């Protein structure tokens, strides 16, 4: 009874403090880094590397993985804000780290780039339930170590599926929850059989979503096979694939509707007469093939080469009302002697692409020095085309293709990393990377005559030092990162082509680990040159485009702690305080009274989607044997929807709490059964972590239109995992 009363008090105390997180580097450092294959270790920060990082073990991933997309697995890690179009974490989701959006977060799967080569974004909806196959995840904040793919420009996420289990197993995972959400997965592993090992997964996730019609139908599989004749040579093959069909919910909710209580309204499909068009959906199928070969020589030389192919194809479908035939390259038909200029159409906008290449890594170790040498060569080939599949008026000669654009992107990279131990406590580190990009675009949907053929060469150096003594670790690093603009940036026009972005990142960290208390503090400053941000400026075809800003900066401190109060009570969390500024900003506003745009100048402002305060805190108790109760809290301060620091174009601060209870038992039949009950948004808070805005001058005054992406109120998920 005393334990139960103490536990209740701890939970109530937590409510007043704030929010939740994972424990600092909660798995043994050597095992996290060394058990992974060379291809994964090459892009991760080791225990003695001078970079800011968070490691998640398979157990931590599993507890957070009940069907929501991968960003929600990372929800409680430092400086992370997640959001969901459908409002419940299933379907299209996203995240920001230190205010950095997905196009600037480098993501690798077993060391292979996952970011889309053109948009540079990460679409985890294309690989539903991939978290179930992840054996470990490392998040690096800041530029971090050299990685593969688009340069890390604020953060990187490295996901590994390669640490196989030695014993055979069979596992069933089933979840049900609010909004008719269901997740079912079957996983298996053969264990080691004379050098062979095979593991696999089949998954299905469906949900109606919190937002009206924001349903998701997601399927995926994963297969991993490995052969190791001896400990010095390993061959691994990974094939994983996802197929998604989601009803579009990417328009958000108007502020006026939100104020009237219409938090679930969805404007997608409403151009159709009567009820919304039922197939206003996004459809995509993506398959990854990876072949890894690794050779070790006398434990001093390790070589790895990886051949990979990512195949993606899909479209989104829209009902478009009252549009001109000429917009789609069609001659207006004549009906009863009258030329009909407009009609209703159903269209599909397609992507069809291949991304393939090779990564090779050589690691050498001699006494107190380790070298890592890596190369990457990759090519992306993509098609962008549109099909009309129906029209309300005209000849039945559909489908009709009205645009067909191609793009090719070739990337090469070479890096050298060296870490040297000096004495008993000091580790010196440097990392030098050269990356080249050739990007050719043969027209755009709305600007078919604009061709782009650009070449970039980036030099990204990194240096740092780490000091370790008696459980303390102190580190400092100075890094430089650069990246090319994304596809949409180039549509700005021939006269105003965007410039590459540059980032200089200084990280200073100190952490301490004891048997009961882990603490860490990191100071960072991230100085941008030519960062691309939205300013309201329109391009040659009337669309809003990002503009290079000469000077912007992020300056902050991250504090982490976890403490074992008693054997059955643990608490911890993280706090981020930051200033995110932009200088000499020019804002452009459409002038509907006089035509053109009005330009306004700000000598100093705040970067969009960059909260000044972000807090996570948790408390976990074990009131009785095999039962674990965790309460998480999360506070995010005000976020601005654009870069003008205008409170009328912002997201309100919010504080939300989640409750998770898990019970695990080992049966006599060698079955391990785990029950997880989770209540999200325990206090039924109304909040919006994402949105967008645009302003214009009309009738002699400024007008602003805000759109928000509301999250669901109180909702639940129940999970049962059975493993043998």
N, C-alpha and C positions, 0 to 999 in steps of 0.2 A: 504493500500500500504506500509506504514511504517513497519507493521508487516511482510509482505512478503519479503521486502528488508532485514530486520534484519535476517529473517530465512535463506535466501540464504547466507548471510554472515556467519552465524553460521555453515552452512553445509560446506562451503568452508574452514573455519578455521579448522574444524574437519579433513579434508583430510590431512592437514599437521601434525596433532598431532599423530595419529595412530589408535587404534582399539576399538571394542565394547564389552559391557557386560550387565549383568542384574544389577538391583539395589540391594544394600546390604540389605538382609533380608527384602524384600519389603512388606511383609504382616505382620500384627500384630503378635508379637512373641507368645503371649499366645494362640491365635487361631491356629497358625500353629502347635504347639505341642499338645494342649489339645483336639482339635477336632478329631484327629486321634485315632483309636482304641488302646488298650493297646499293642497288638502285634506289632504295628508300633512304638508307643512311646518308647517301650522297646529298640529299636535299633537306635533311633534318639537322637541327642544331643539337650537337652532343652535350653531355653534361658540363663540359668545360668550355663550351663555345660562348662567346660574349654577347649573347642575344637574348631577347625577352621572349619567353615561350610558355606554353601550357600544354601538358601532356594528359591525354585521356586514355585510360585502360579499357579493355574489352568489357569489364564488369561495369564501369561507369557509363560506357556507351549503351550497354544493354538496359540499364535501369531507366535511361532517358528515352529509349527507343520503343515507343508504343504505336507507331504508325505515322507520326508527324515527320515532315521532311528534315533532312540533315541539319539545316541551320538551327532547328529547335533543340537538337541534341547539344549544340554549343551554346545554348541560350544563357547559361549561368556563368560562362567564362568571362574574364575581364574585358571590359570595353566593347562588348558585343550587344547590338540591338537587332532583334529579328522582327520580321513582319510577314504577313500572309494575305494574299489576295482574297481567298475564300474565308478568312477570319478564324480558321481553326488549325492552321499549320499543315494542312493536307492540300496538295496541288501546288500551285505556284507560290513559292516563298522566297525570301531574300534575307540578307543580313548585312550589317555594316560593322566594321571593326575600327575603333577610334574615329568614327565618322567616315571612314573610307568605304565606298560602295563596292559591289561585287565585281565591277569591271577592273578594279585595282587590287583585288585579292587573288593572288596566285593559288590555284588549287591543283594538286597532283593526286593521282590514283596509282599507287605503287610506283611513284616516281614519274608517271606519264602525265602530261598536261591534260587538264579537263576543261579549262576555260575555252569557250568558243573562240576560234581564231579571228573572226571578224568583229563581232560585238564585244568580245573579251569578257562577256558575262559568264556566270555559272548557273545552269538550269538543272537543279537536282531533281526536279520533277521527271526528267528524262531517265533517271535511274532510281525509281521508287524502292524504298526499303534497303538501299545500299548500306545503311548503317548496320543492318543485321550481319553483313559480311565483313564489316570493318573489325580488325583486331586491335588497332590502335590509331589514334589521331594526334598529330602535333599541330598546334596553332602558334605561329610566330607573328608577333606584333612588331611593326616597323618593317624596314627593308628585309632584314633577316639574311640568311645564307643564299648563295646563288642557287636558283632552281631552274626547272625546265619550263618552257612556254613563256607567255607574256610576263614581263618582269614584275616581281612583287613590288607594289607601289603603295605600301602601307601595311600589308599583312600577307600571310600565306597560310594555307591549310594543307597539311600533308596527311593523306589517308592511306593506310596499309591494310591489305587483306592477306598478307603473305605468311603471317606467323601461324602455321598449322598446328592442330592439336595432335599429340602423339598417340592418343587412344581413339578408337572408333566411337562414334556417337550418332544418335538420331534425335532430332529435336523438333518439337511442334510449338509454334508460337501463335496464339490467337488473342485478338483484342476486339472489344466492342465498345462503343461509346456514343456520345451525343451526336446529333445530326446524322443518325444512321451510319456512323463510321464503323468500318470493320477492317481488320487486318488479319490475314492468315498466311503463315509461312511454314515451310517444311525445310529443314536443314539436315545435312548428313555429313559424316566424315569417316573415311575408312581407317584412319590412323596409319601408322607406318607398316607397310607390307612388303618386305624384302626390297626396301628402297623406294617403293611407290607409295604415293598418298593422293587421295582424291577427296575433294569436298564440294558441296553444292548447296544450292538454295533455290526454292520456288516461292514467289510471293504474290499476293493479291491484296490490294488496298482499294476500298471504295468508300465514298462519303458524299453526302448531300451538301456539305459545307454550311457555314453559318450564313453567308450571303445567299440571297435568293438564286436558285438554279445553279449555284457554283459547285456543281457536282464533279466528282473525280472518279475515274475508272482506271486504275493503274495496275500494270502487270510487270513482273521482272523475273529474271533468273540469273544465277551465278554458278559457274563451274570453275574449279581450280584443280589442276593436276600437276604433280611434281614427281621427279625421279632423281634420286641421289645414289649413285653407285658407291660413293664413299663420302666422307665429310668434306672432301676437297672439290667436288664437282656437283652442281645441281642444275637441273633443267625444270622450268616451271611454265605452264601454259594456263592463262586466265582468259575466260570468255564470259562476259556479262552483258546483259541487255535489258532494256526497259522500253515499255510501250505505254504511252499516256493518252488519255482522252479526257480533257477538262473543259467544262463550260466556262466561257470567258467571264472573268470578273475583274478585269484590269482597268476599268474606268473609274473605280472608286465611287464614293457617295458625295453628292453636293452638300456643302455646308448648310444650305437652307433646308434640305431634306433631313439632315442630321439633327438640326435644331427642333424639327417637328417630330422627332422620335423615329424617323424612318431609317433605322440603322442597317437594314438588310436589303435595301432596294438595289436592284441591278439593272443598269441601262442597256446591257448587251442584248442584242436581238430585238430591241423595241422599235426598230425602224420598220419591221414587218407589220402589216395591218392586223388588228385584232390582238391575239396573244403573241408573246415574244417568239421569235423564230427558234425552234427547238434544237437546231443543229449549229448554233453559233458557238462552235467548239474549237479548241486547239488540239491537234493530233500530231504526235511525233513518235518516231521509233528510232532508237539509237542502240548500236551494238559496239562493244569494245573487244578487241583481240590483242592480247599481249603475250609475247614469248620471251621469257627471261632465261638467260644462261649465265651461270656464275662459276668461276674457277678460283680456288684458293691454292696458294703455293707456300708451303712451309709456314703458314700463318703470318707471313710477312707481306705477301702480295695478294691482293684480291682484285679480280677482274670481272666485270659484269657487262653484258651487252643485251639490249632489249629492242626487239622489233615490235612495232605496234601499228594498229589500224583502228580508227574510229569511223564508223559508218552511220550517218544520220540522214533521215528523210522524213518530211512531214509538212503539214500545212495548217493554217487556221482559216475557218470558213465564216463568211459574213453575209448578212442580208443588207443590201444597200438600196435605199428607196430614192426614187425620183432623180436619177443621175443620167447624164448625157451619154448617148451612144458613142459620141466622138471621144469621150474620155477613155474608152476602151478600144479605140481604133476601129470602130464599126461605123458603117454608113447608116444614118437614120432610115428606118423603113417608112414606106408609104402605106397608110391604112385608109381605105375609102377615099383616095385622092388627096389625103392630108399627110404631110411629112410629120412623123412623130419624133420629136427631138429627145425625149426622156422616157425612161422606163424604170422598173424595179429589177434589180439583178441579185443573183447569188454568186459570190466569187470565192475562190480559194487562193491564198497566197502561199506559195511553196518554197521550201528550202530542200536542197538535195546536195549532200556534201560528203567528201572523203578527207580524212586527215590521217596521215601515215608518216612513219619515219623510224629513226633509230637513236637511242641513247646509249652511250658507252661510258663506263666509269672504271678507273684504275685507282686502287688505294694501295699505298705503300707505307710500311711502318718500319722505322729503324730507331732503336733505342727510345729516345724521348720525343721523336718527331713523327707525325703522320701527314702524308700528302694525299690529296684527293684530286685527280685530274678527270675532267668530264667533257664530253662532246655531245652535241645534239644536232641532228639534221632532220627537218620535218617539212612537209608540204601539205598545204590545204588547197583543195579544189572544190569550189562551191558554185551552185546554180541558184539563182533567184528568179522565179517565174510565177506568173499569175494566170489562173484559169477562170473563165466565166462558165458556170455549169447550168445557168438558167436565166431567162429573162421573161418578164411579164408580157412583153410584146416582141414580135419578130419571128424570124425563121428558126426552126428547131435544129440549128446546126452547132449545138454546143456539145462538148466543151470547146471554148475558144481561148487561145493563149494571146494575151495582149501585151505582155512584156516578157523578156527572157534575157537576163543579165548573168554574166559569169564573173568569177573572181578567183585569183590565184595568189597564194601567200607562201613564200619559201623562207624558212628561218634556219639559221645556223648559229651555234653558240659553242664557246670553248671557255672553260674555267679551270683555275688552279687554286686549291685551298691548302694551306699549311698550318698545322697547329704544333707548337713546340713547348714542351715542359721545361721550365728553367728553375732549377733547384727543386724544392719540395712543394712549392705552393703557387707558382706563377705559370700561367699558360698564355703564350703569345699566339695570335691568330691573324692571318691575312687571307683574303679571298679576292681574286682578280678574274673578272669575266668580260669577255668580248662577245657581243651578240649582234648579228646582222639580220635584217629583215628586208625582203623584196615583196612589195604588195602591189598587185595590179587589179584594178576594178574596171570592168567593161560596161559602164553605164549603171544608172539607178532607175528604180521604178518611176519616180517622178522627175527624173533628170537623165533620160536615156543617152543624151549626147555627151555627157560628162565622163571622160575617161581619166583614170588615175594610174600612174605608174611611178611609184616612189621607192627609194632605197634608203635604208637607215643603218647606221653603225653606232652601237652604244658601247661605252666602256664603263663598267660598274665595279669600282673597287670598294673593298671593305677591310677595315683593320680593327683590331681590338685586343684587349687583355683581360684575363680572368685571374683572380686571386682566391685561393681556397685555404681555409684553416679552421680546424676544430668545429666543423659544421657550418661555418660561415662561407658565403660565396659573394664576392664583389666583382663587378665587371663593368667595362666601358667599351663602347664600339662606335665607330663613325663609318657610315655606309652611304653609298650613292646608288640610286636606281633611276632608270629611264625607261620610257615606253612610248610606243608609237600611238597615234590617234586610232580610234575605232572607226568602223565603216561609216556610221552616220555622220561623223565629224567631217568627212571628206565631201559630203554633199553641200557644204557651205558655198561652193562655187569656185570657178577657176581662179578668180582674182583674190580670194581670201582663204587659201588652203591652210589648215591647222598645222601647228608646229608640235614636235614631240614634247612630252612633259619630263621634267627633271625633279628629283627629290634627293635632299640631303638629310640624313637621319642620324641623330646623336642619341644613344641610349646609355644611361647610367643606372646600374642596378645593384641591390644588396639584398641577400636573403639568408635566412638562418633556419636550420632544421634541427629539431630535437625529437625525443621520443614522443612528446606530447604537444609541442607547439611548433608550427611552421609559420614563418613570416617572410614577406618580401615587399620591397618598395622599388619602383622604377621611375626614373625621371626621363622624359623624352622631349625632344624638339625635332619637328619635321618641317623643314623649310622647302617650299615648292617654288619652282620656276616654270612659268608657262603652264600652270595647271589649267585643264580644260573644265570650265563650269558654264552653266546656263546663265545668261544675262538678259534673256528676252529678245535678243537679236534674231532676226529671221534670215534664212538663206535665200538662194536664188529661186527656189520654188515655194517660198512662203512658209516654210517650216521653221520652228525654233531650233537653233543650233548652238552647240557649245563654243565658247570663245576662250582663247588663251589669256590668262591673267598673269602679269609679270611676277607678282609677289603675293604669296599666301603662306600661312604657317599654322602648325598645330603644336601647342606647348602644353604638357600635362604631366601628371603624376598618377601612378597606379599603385595601390596598396592592397596586399593580399594577406590573409591570415587564416589559419585553422587551428583549433585547440581541442584536445581531448580533455573535457572537464572530469569525467569519470569514464570507466570502461564502457558504459552504456549511454554516454552523452557526448556528442561532438558538435561543435559549432564553428562557423567560419564565414568568410565572405570576401568581397573585394570592393574597392572604391576607386573610381576614376574621377579626377578633377582636371579640367582642361580649359584652355582658351584656344579658340579656332578662328583665326582672323584672316581677312583679305584686305589688301590695300589698293587704293586707286581703282575702285570698281565703277564701271559705266553700265547703268541699267537702261534697257530699251523697253518702251511701252508703246503699244499700238495706239495710234491717234485716229479714232473713228470719226472725229469731227472734221479734221483737215487732211486726213490721209497721211501715209508715212508713219514714222515712229518718233517719239519724244525720247531724248537722251537725258539721263540724270546721273550725277556724279556723287560718289561716296568716297571720302578719303580713307575711311576705315569702317569695316563691317564684320559680320560673323558668317562663317561658312555654313551652308545648309546642312541639315541633318547631323549636326555635331553637338550633342548635349554637353553642357558644361559640367554636369554632375551625373554620374551613373553608379548606382549601388546595387550589389547583390549580397545577400546574406542568407545563411541556412542554419538550421539546427536539426540534428538527427539523434533520435533516442531509440534505445532498444528496451522497451518496457517489460517485455517477457522474452524468453529465449526464442530465437528465429523470427521475431517480428521486429521490423524496423520502420519507424515513423519519421518522415522528414517534412519540414515546413520550409518553403522557399519564399523569399520576398525580393521584389525588384522595383527599384525607383529609377526613373529616367526623367531628367529635367526637360525644360522647354527645348523643342527643336524647331528651327526655322525652315520653312518650305522652300525659300530661295535664299539668296545671299545678301539681302538688304537688311536683315535683323528687324524686320517689321513684325510686331507682335500680332497684327491682324492677318499675317500670312504665316502662321506657325501651328505646331502641334502642342497641345497642352501637356504639362508634366503629368506623369501617372505613376501610381504605385499599385502593383498587383502581387497576389500571393498564390502559391500552388501548394497543395498537400499531396504527399505520396506515402502510401503504406504498402510495404512488401513483406510477404511471408514465404519462407522457403523451407522445404523439408526433404529429407532423403528417405525414400521408402525402402522396405526390405527387398524389393525386386530391383534394386539399384537404379530406381528412377529418381531423378531430382526434379521436384515440382516447385515452381515459384508462382505465387499470386501477387499481382500488383494492382492496386487501386489508386487512381490519381484523380484529383479534383483540380482543374485549372481555373484560375481567376476565382479563388475561393470567396472573395467578398463581392463578387458580381460587379466589378468596376467597369465603367464605360470608358474606353480609351482607344486611341488611334496612334499606332507607332509609325505610320507612313502616310504620304499624301503627295499632292502636287498643287501648284497654283499658277495662275496667269492673271495679268492685270492689263487694263486698257483705259484710255481717256475717251469719255463719251458724255455728251450733254454738258460739257464744261467742268466735269469733275472726274476723279479717278474712280474706277470700278475694279473690284477684285473678285475673282471666282476661285474658291478653294474646294478641293476634292480630297476626301479622306478615305482610308481603308480601315474600317472599324474591326476590332477583334471581338470574338465571342464573349458573352458573359460567362457566368458559372457553367462549366461543362465537365464531363467526366470521361474516363477511360478505364476499363477493366481488362486486365491481361492475365492469361495463364500460360506459362511456359513449362513444357514437359520435356525432359532430356534424359536420355539413357546412354 
